[in-house]
Amino acid sequence: MARAADYASLSYLTQGNSLKLDNLKDACLCTLCTDSYSGVTVEKIYRGVVSGVIFKDDYRREINLSIKGTTTNTEWLLDFNFAPIPYHPFSRSKNG
């Protein structure tokens, strides 16, 4: 679980362009990126309305997608930009 928290923390580096494509130790300027993350690379960085990072861990044979949460006033406004829609419960008939 600690690795997932680390990846989530690293996704916030997309905002200030503090993360680049490369081996995680070389791609990141923060202290989380230590030798314990050897074999982890930053494969794709998404910057925009939704920002996040795809990490590839060759040692564990995992792909991790981490999406940055809300941090700016504009993003808070987007979070609350919704319209209610009617709820229609889904039901399954016994004959179908």
N, C-alpha and C positions, 0 to 999 in steps of 0.2 A: 504494500500500500504506500510506503514511503516514496517509491519510485514514481507512482502515479501523481503524488503531491508535488514532487520535483518537476515533473513534466508540465503539470498545470501551472506552477510558478514560472517556468521558463516561457510559457506561451505569452506572458505579459511583456516579454522583451520585444515582441513584434511591434509594439506601439512606438518605441523610440529608435527603431532600426538597430537595436543592440544585438541582434542575432543574425547570423549569415549561414548560408549553406556550406557545410563542411563537417568534419569530425567534431563532435560536440565540444571537446576540450578546446579546440581552436575557433569554433564558431561562436562561443559564448564568452562574455566578459565577466560573468558573475562567479561567485565562489562555489555554487552548486556543481559546476562542471569540473569535476576532479578526475583523477585516474580511475575511480570506481565506475566511471561511465565510458571506459574504453570500449570501442566497438559500436558505440552509439553515434549515429550521424543525423544531421538535420537534412531531411530529404526535400521538404517543401515548406515554404512560409507563405501564409495567406495574410494579406494586409488589406483591410477594407471595412465594410459594414460589419462583417464577421471576420475576426482575425484568429489565426491559430497556426499550429505547426504540426507537421508529420515527422516523427522520429522513427528511425529504424535501428533496432538493436540486433546486431548480427550474433552476438554471444547467446542471447536468450531466444533468438529467432522470433522477434516480436515487431509489430508495427504499432506505433502509438500515435493517436490523434489527440491533440490537446487544443481546446478552444478557449480563447481568452474571454473572461467575463466582462461585465459592464464597468467602465472606468471613467468615461467622459460624460459631460452634460448631454451631448448629442446622442450618445448611446442610451442614456436614461430616457430621453424623449422617445427614442425608437422602441424601447421596452414597453412603453405605455401607449404606443400607437396601435391600437387594436379596435375591432368592432365586434360586439356580441352577435352571435348567430344562434338560431333556434337549435335546441337539442332534440334529436330524434333517436330514441333508443334503438339499438340493434337487437333484433330478436330472431331466433332461428326456429323455424317451424319443425314440428316432429316429422312431417311428411317430406321435407325437402332436404 
